[in-house]
Amino acid sequence: IQSEYKAASKNDILDSITISLWVVVGLLLLCFSFTSIQNLDGAVATLIALFLWRKYGNDNGLLQASIIFFALSVNLLWAPILFAILKEPIVLADTILTQGLLTSAGYEVERQVNAISVGNDFYITVVGACSVFNNISLGVLATVSLIVCFGGTPIRRDFFGVALICMLLILLNTIRLAVFASSSTAYHFWHNGDGAIILAATQTVIIFGVATLVAIRERPKLV
């Protein structure tokens, strides 16, 4: 029994080391963009995920690594492709939500397609870079990665946690765009000044805070 316990502990240690190494490789791929082409990096992550899943699907550590690489590929490749296809309706939806928030706050809003003005000869134009879509795909990546790093496996209930991240990020982005449109002074502070740092920090806290809460709850373990 003691020898079996030692063997099991050794396997757990090896699994942890394996996962850690692949996580490091994944983070390097995400942070340093080896090819300087995001879509190509995403394709590489997809191939690595498929290779690990098909070749080493029975190995606990490598199966978890394949899940992380698949989530990484979604963030780097598949989500941007989806956004490119749906860019116009997504940006229009962001604009309409912003218009609705400003109207409910008492502003007289003029909107022409993706341009919003509340008067004073100032307006903003909502473009693809203003969309919350990229942060949503990052939220999915963070959730899946943290679940795996805590030794679990994604389950159906995690959808609600991801949905909560999405709703909070959409709400924050709508407030952000409404503040931009409220005045030139607000725009320069929150878009180009110190306010941009505050907004980025808030988004990060929301993404990783909710993702951590989702990841640490009880779930089946990969065996």
DAHUNOR-V722294 format. One record per residue. RES is the residue in one letter. D_CENTER is the distance of its C-alpha to the mean C-alpha in Angstrom with 1 decimal. Layout:
# DAHUNOR-V722294
RES D_CENTER
RES D_CENTER
This chain:
# DAHUNOR-V722294
I 44.4
Q 43.8
S 43.2
E 40.8
Y 38.9
K 38.8
A 37.6
A 34.8
S 33.8
K 34.0
N 31.7
D 29.1
I 29.3
L 29.0
D 26.0
S 24.3
I 25.3
T 24.1
I 20.6
S 20.5
L 21.8
W 19.3
V 16.4
V 18.0
V 18.4
G 14.8
L 13.8
L 16.7
L 15.6
L 12.2
C 13.9
F 17.3
S 16.9
F 20.2
T 21.2
S 20.0
I 18.9
Q 15.1
N 16.1
L 18.7
D 16.5
G 14.3
A 17.7
V 18.8
A 16.0
T 16.8
L 20.5
I 20.0
A 18.2
L 21.0
F 23.7
L 22.8
W 22.5
R 25.8
K 27.7
Y 26.8
G 25.5
N 28.1
D 27.0
N 24.9
G 23.2
L 22.6
L 21.4
Q 18.6
A 17.9
S 17.8
I 15.1
I 12.9
F 13.9
F 13.2
A 9.5
L 9.6
S 11.7
V 9.5
N 6.9
L 10.2
L 12.6
W 12.4
A 9.7
P 11.7
I 14.8
L 14.1
F 13.3
A 16.5
I 18.4
L 17.4
K 17.0
E 20.2
P 19.9
I 16.3
V 17.6
L 20.8
A 19.1
D 17.4
T 21.0
I 22.7
L 20.7
T 21.4
Q 25.0
G 25.3
L 24.1
L 26.6
T 29.3
S 29.0
A 29.2
G 32.5
Y 31.9
E 33.7
V 31.0
E 31.8
R 29.2
Q 29.9
V 27.2
N 24.2
A 26.4
I 26.9
S 29.8
V 31.4
G 34.5
N 35.9
D 35.5
F 31.8
Y 28.9
I 25.3
T 23.9
V 20.4
V 19.0
G 16.0
A 14.7
C 14.9
S 12.6
V 9.5
F 8.2
N 6.3
N 4.5
I 4.3
S 3.5
L 1.3
G 2.8
V 4.8
L 5.3
A 6.1
T 8.1
V 9.9
S 10.7
L 12.1
I 14.0
V 15.6
C 16.3
F 18.1
G 20.1
G 19.1
T 18.2
P 15.7
I 17.9
R 18.1
R 17.8
D 14.2
F 13.5
F 14.8
G 12.5
V 9.3
A 11.6
L 12.3
I 8.9
C 8.9
M 12.5
L 12.3
L 9.9
I 12.2
L 15.1
L 14.3
N 13.8
T 17.0
I 18.9
R 17.8
L 19.2
A 22.2
V 23.0
F 22.9
A 25.3
S 27.6
S 29.4
S 29.6
T 29.7
A 26.5
Y 24.8
H 25.9
F 25.1
W 21.5
H 20.6
N 22.6
G 23.9
D 23.0
G 21.2
A 18.3
I 17.8
I 18.0
L 15.4
A 12.9
A 14.0
T 13.7
Q 10.0
T 9.5
V 12.0
I 10.6
I 7.1
F 9.2
G 12.3
V 11.5
A 9.8
T 13.0
L 15.2
V 14.0
A 14.6
I 18.0
R 19.7
E 22.4
R 21.6
P 23.4
K 23.5
L 23.5
V 27.2
